[in-house]
Amino acid sequence: MTEEKNILITQEGCGHCEEAKETLDPQIRSGTIEVVPIESRKGFDLANKYSIEFTPTILNGKDGEYQKCMLKEDGKTIECDNGTTKEL
C-alpha cells in the first residue's frame, strides 16, 4: 500500500492557481503536494481521466486512483467529491 498523494492541477495565467500555490507553498516545498500544469502531458491526461473542468483542482488519492478536491478557504484542508474533508 502506498502513501496518500496530493496533486495540484494548475493552468498558466490562472490567478486562483497562483494564490493556491502561494497558500500551499510549505506543502509544495516539502513534497506533500505535487504541482502539475494542465498544459503538460501528465496534466492533460489527469484532466481527461478525472473530468477536471476548472483550475486549481487538487487530486487526492493513492495507488494511482484519485478523487477531485477543492482547497477550503482556511488553506489547510480540502473537501473532496465524496464528501470527505482532509487536512493537508
MISE-983547 format. One line per field, with one value per residue: residue number from 1; residue in three letters; x, y, z of N, C-alpha, C in turn. Coordinates in Angstrom, 1 decimal. Example, Ala and Ser with C-alpha at 12.3 -4.5 7.8 and 13.67 -1.06 7.14 Angstrom:
// residues 2
nr <- c(1 / 2)
rest <- c(ALA / SER)
n.u <- c(13.2 / 12.8)
n.v <- c(-5.7 / -2.2)
n.w <- c(7.8 / 7.1)
ca.u <- c(12.3 / 13.7)
ca.v <- c(-4.5 / -1.1)
ca.w <- c(7.8 / 7.1)
c.u <- c(13.2 / 12.9)
c.v <- c(-3.3 / 0.0)
c.w <- c(7.8 / 7.9)
// end
This chain:
// residues 88
nr <- c(1 / 2 / 3 / 4 / 5 / 6 / 7 / 8 / 9 / 10 / 11 / 12 / 13 / 14 / 15 / 16 / 17 / 18 / 19 / 20 / 21 / 22 / 23 / 24 / 25 / 26 / 27 / 28 / 29 / 30 / 31 / 32 / 33 / 34 / 35 / 36 / 37 / 38 / 39 / 40 / 41 / 42 / 43 / 44 / 45 / 46 / 47 / 48 / 49 / 50 / 51 / 52 / 53 / 54 / 55 / 56 / 57 / 58 / 59 / 60 / 61 / 62 / 63 / 64 / 65 / 66 / 67 / 68 / 69 / 70 / 71 / 72 / 73 / 74 / 75 / 76 / 77 / 78 / 79 / 80 / 81 / 82 / 83 / 84 / 85 / 86 / 87 / 88)
rest <- c(MET / THR / GLU / GLU / LYS / ASN / ILE / LEU / ILE / THR / GLN / GLU / GLY / CYS / GLY / HIS / CYS / GLU / GLU / ALA / LYS / GLU / THR / LEU / ASP / PRO / GLN / ILE / ARG / SER / GLY / THR / ILE / GLU / VAL / VAL / PRO / ILE / GLU / SER / ARG / LYS / GLY / PHE / ASP / LEU / ALA / ASN / LYS / TYR / SER / ILE / GLU / PHE / THR / PRO / THR / ILE / LEU / ASN / GLY / LYS / ASP / GLY / GLU / TYR / GLN / LYS / CYS / MET / LEU / LYS / GLU / ASP / GLY / LYS / THR / ILE / GLU / CYS / ASP / ASN / GLY / THR / THR / LYS / GLU / LEU)
n.u <- c(0.8 / 0.5 / 1.6 / -0.7 / -1.4 / -1.2 / -2.1 / -1.8 / -3.6 / -2.9 / -3.1 / -1.7 / -1.6 / -3.7 / -5.1 / -6.2 / -4.9 / -2.3 / -2.6 / -3.4 / -1.0 / 0.8 / -0.4 / -0.2 / 2.5 / 4.4 / 3.7 / 4.1 / 6.8 / 7.8 / 7.1 / 4.7 / 2.6 / 2.2 / 2.8 / 1.1 / 1.0 / -1.8 / -1.4 / 0.7 / 1.7 / 1.1 / -0.6 / -2.7 / -3.6 / -4.5 / -6.5 / -8.3 / -8.9 / -10.1 / -12.1 / -11.7 / -12.7 / -12.1 / -9.5 / -7.8 / -7.5 / -7.4 / -6.1 / -6.6 / -5.4 / -4.3 / -2.2 / -2.4 / -5.1 / -7.4 / -9.4 / -11.4 / -10.8 / -11.3 / -9.6 / -10.2 / -11.3 / -9.7 / -7.2 / -5.9 / -7.2 / -8.9 / -11.8 / -13.4 / -14.9 / -16.3 / -17.3 / -15.7 / -13.5 / -10.3 / -7.2 / -4.3)
n.v <- c(-1.2 / 2.2 / 5.6 / 8.2 / 10.7 / 14.1 / 16.1 / 19.1 / 20.6 / 23.0 / 26.0 / 27.9 / 31.4 / 31.6 / 33.2 / 32.3 / 29.9 / 30.7 / 31.9 / 29.7 / 28.2 / 29.8 / 29.8 / 27.1 / 26.7 / 25.8 / 23.0 / 22.2 / 22.7 / 20.8 / 18.5 / 17.3 / 18.0 / 17.8 / 19.9 / 20.2 / 21.3 / 21.9 / 22.1 / 20.4 / 17.0 / 15.1 / 16.5 / 17.1 / 14.4 / 13.6 / 15.5 / 14.8 / 12.1 / 12.5 / 14.3 / 17.1 / 20.3 / 22.9 / 25.1 / 26.1 / 22.6 / 20.0 / 16.8 / 13.9 / 11.0 / 7.5 / 4.9 / 5.5 / 6.1 / 8.6 / 11.3 / 14.2 / 17.3 / 20.3 / 23.2 / 24.4 / 27.5 / 28.0 / 27.3 / 25.0 / 22.7 / 20.2 / 19.6 / 16.9 / 15.3 / 13.1 / 13.9 / 13.8 / 15.5 / 16.6 / 17.2 / 18.9)
n.w <- c(0.0 / -0.8 / 0.1 / 0.7 / -1.8 / -3.0 / -5.7 / -7.3 / -9.7 / -12.1 / -14.1 / -16.7 / -16.4 / -14.6 / -12.0 / -9.6 / -9.3 / -8.9 / -6.4 / -4.9 / -5.1 / -3.7 / -1.1 / -0.5 / -0.5 / 1.6 / 1.7 / -0.9 / -1.2 / 0.7 / -0.6 / -0.2 / -1.7 / -5.2 / -7.9 / -11.0 / -14.2 / -16.2 / -18.9 / -19.4 / -20.4 / -18.5 / -16.9 / -18.7 / -19.3 / -16.7 / -16.3 / -18.3 / -17.5 / -14.9 / -15.4 / -15.1 / -14.9 / -14.2 / -12.9 / -9.9 / -9.2 / -6.8 / -6.7 / -4.8 / -3.5 / -3.8 / -4.9 / -7.7 / -8.1 / -7.9 / -6.4 / -7.0 / -5.5 / -3.6 / -2.4 / 0.7 / 2.2 / 4.5 / 3.7 / 4.6 / 4.6 / 2.5 / 0.6 / -0.7 / -3.6 / -2.7 / -0.4 / 1.8 / 4.1 / 4.4 / 6.1 / 4.9)
ca.u <- c(0.0 / 1.4 / 1.1 / -1.7 / -0.7 / -2.0 / -1.6 / -2.5 / -3.6 / -2.9 / -3.2 / -1.0 / -2.5 / -4.8 / -4.8 / -6.5 / -3.9 / -1.1 / -3.0 / -3.3 / 0.4 / 1.3 / -1.0 / 0.3 / 4.0 / 5.1 / 3.4 / 4.7 / 8.3 / 8.1 / 6.8 / 3.4 / 1.7 / 2.9 / 2.1 / 1.1 / 0.3 / -2.8 / -0.8 / 1.7 / 1.1 / 0.6 / -1.8 / -3.7 / -4.1 / -5.2 / -7.7 / -9.3 / -9.3 / -10.9 / -13.1 / -11.4 / -13.3 / -11.6 / -8.3 / -7.0 / -8.1 / -6.5 / -6.4 / -6.1 / -5.5 / -3.1 / -2.1 / -2.8 / -6.5 / -7.6 / -10.7 / -11.2 / -11.0 / -11.1 / -9.0 / -11.1 / -10.8 / -8.7 / -5.9 / -5.2 / -8.0 / -9.5 / -13.1 / -13.4 / -16.2 / -17.0 / -17.9 / -14.7 / -12.7 / -9.0 / -6.1 / -3.2)
ca.v <- c(0.0 / 3.4 / 6.7 / 9.2 / 11.8 / 15.2 / 16.8 / 20.4 / 20.9 / 24.4 / 26.4 / 29.2 / 32.6 / 31.4 / 33.9 / 31.5 / 28.9 / 31.3 / 32.1 / 28.3 / 27.8 / 30.6 / 29.3 / 25.7 / 26.7 / 24.8 / 21.6 / 22.0 / 22.6 / 19.5 / 17.3 / 16.7 / 18.3 / 17.9 / 20.8 / 19.7 / 22.2 / 21.2 / 22.1 / 19.3 / 15.8 / 14.5 / 17.3 / 16.8 / 13.1 / 13.6 / 16.3 / 14.0 / 11.0 / 12.9 / 15.3 / 18.4 / 21.4 / 24.2 / 25.0 / 24.9 / 21.4 / 19.1 / 15.4 / 13.3 / 9.5 / 6.7 / 3.8 / 5.9 / 6.4 / 9.9 / 12.0 / 15.6 / 18.0 / 21.7 / 23.8 / 25.2 / 28.9 / 28.1 / 26.9 / 23.9 / 21.5 / 20.0 / 18.9 / 16.1 / 15.0 / 12.0 / 14.4 / 13.8 / 16.7 / 16.2 / 18.2 / 18.8)
ca.w <- c(0.0 / -0.9 / 0.8 / 0.0 / -2.5 / -3.5 / -6.9 / -7.6 / -11.2 / -12.3 / -15.5 / -17.0 / -16.4 / -13.7 / -10.8 / -8.4 / -9.2 / -8.2 / -5.0 / -4.3 / -4.9 / -2.6 / 0.1 / -0.3 / -0.7 / 2.5 / 1.4 / -2.2 / -0.9 / 1.4 / -1.4 / 0.2 / -2.9 / -6.5 / -8.9 / -12.4 / -15.1 / -17.1 / -20.2 / -19.6 / -20.9 / -17.3 / -16.5 / -19.7 / -19.1 / -15.4 / -16.5 / -19.0 / -16.7 / -13.8 / -15.8 / -14.4 / -15.7 / -13.8 / -12.1 / -9.5 / -8.6 / -6.1 / -6.8 / -3.6 / -3.6 / -3.7 / -5.9 / -9.0 / -8.2 / -7.2 / -6.4 / -7.1 / -4.2 / -3.6 / -1.2 / 1.5 / 2.5 / 5.5 / 3.1 / 5.3 / 4.4 / 1.2 / 0.6 / -1.9 / -4.2 / -2.0 / 0.9 / 2.9 / 4.4 / 4.9 / 6.4 / 4.1)
c.u <- c(0.9 / 0.7 / 0.2 / -0.9 / -1.7 / -1.3 / -2.5 / -2.4 / -3.8 / -2.9 / -2.5 / -2.0 / -3.7 / -4.5 / -5.1 / -5.5 / -2.6 / -1.4 / -2.9 / -1.8 / 1.1 / 0.9 / -0.4 / 1.8 / 4.7 / 4.9 / 4.1 / 6.2 / 8.7 / 7.8 / 5.5 / 2.4 / 2.6 / 2.1 / 2.3 / 0.3 / -0.6 / -2.3 / 0.2 / 1.0 / 0.4 / -0.7 / -3.0 / -4.4 / -4.9 / -6.5 / -8.7 / -9.8 / -10.3 / -11.9 / -12.9 / -11.8 / -12.8 / -10.4 / -8.4 / -7.9 / -7.1 / -7.0 / -5.8 / -6.4 / -4.2 / -3.3 / -2.7 / -4.3 / -6.8 / -9.1 / -10.4 / -11.6 / -10.7 / -10.5 / -10.0 / -10.5 / -9.7 / -7.3 / -5.2 / -6.0 / -8.6 / -10.9 / -13.2 / -14.8 / -17.0 / -17.5 / -16.9 / -14.0 / -11.4 / -8.0 / -5.0 / -1.9)
c.v <- c(1.2 / 4.5 / 7.6 / 10.3 / 12.9 / 15.9 / 18.0 / 20.7 / 22.4 / 24.7 / 27.8 / 30.3 / 32.6 / 32.1 / 33.1 / 30.4 / 29.4 / 31.5 / 30.7 / 27.9 / 28.6 / 30.1 / 27.9 / 25.6 / 25.7 / 23.4 / 21.3 / 21.8 / 21.3 / 18.3 / 16.7 / 16.9 / 18.5 / 18.9 / 20.3 / 20.6 / 21.4 / 21.1 / 21.0 / 18.0 / 15.1 / 15.2 / 17.1 / 15.5 / 13.0 / 14.4 / 15.5 / 12.8 / 11.3 / 14.0 / 16.6 / 19.5 / 22.8 / 24.0 / 26.2 / 23.8 / 20.6 / 17.7 / 14.7 / 11.8 / 8.8 / 5.5 / 4.2 / 6.2 / 7.6 / 10.3 / 13.5 / 16.3 / 19.5 / 22.2 / 24.6 / 26.6 / 29.0 / 27.8 / 25.8 / 22.6 / 21.4 / 19.3 / 18.2 / 15.7 / 13.9 / 12.5 / 14.5 / 15.2 / 16.2 / 17.3 / 17.9 / 18.7)
c.w <- c(0.0 / -0.1 / 0.0 / -0.6 / -2.9 / -4.7 / -7.2 / -9.1 / -11.4 / -13.8 / -15.7 / -17.1 / -15.5 / -12.3 / -9.5 / -8.2 / -8.5 / -6.8 / -4.3 / -4.1 / -3.8 / -1.2 / 0.5 / -0.4 / 0.3 / 2.1 / 0.0 / -2.0 / -0.2 / 0.6 / -1.1 / -1.0 / -4.1 / -7.3 / -10.3 / -13.2 / -16.0 / -18.5 / -20.5 / -19.9 / -19.7 / -16.9 / -17.4 / -19.5 / -17.8 / -15.6 / -17.3 / -18.2 / -15.6 / -14.1 / -15.1 / -15.4 / -15.3 / -12.9 / -11.1 / -9.0 / -7.9 / -6.3 / -5.6 / -3.8 / -3.4 / -4.7 / -7.3 / -9.2 / -7.3 / -7.2 / -6.4 / -5.8 / -4.5 / -2.3 / -0.5 / 1.8 / 3.5 / 5.0 / 3.7 / 5.1 / 2.9 / 1.4 / -0.8 / -2.3 / -3.5 / -0.6 / 2.0 / 3.0 / 5.0 / 5.1 / 5.4 / 4.9)
// end
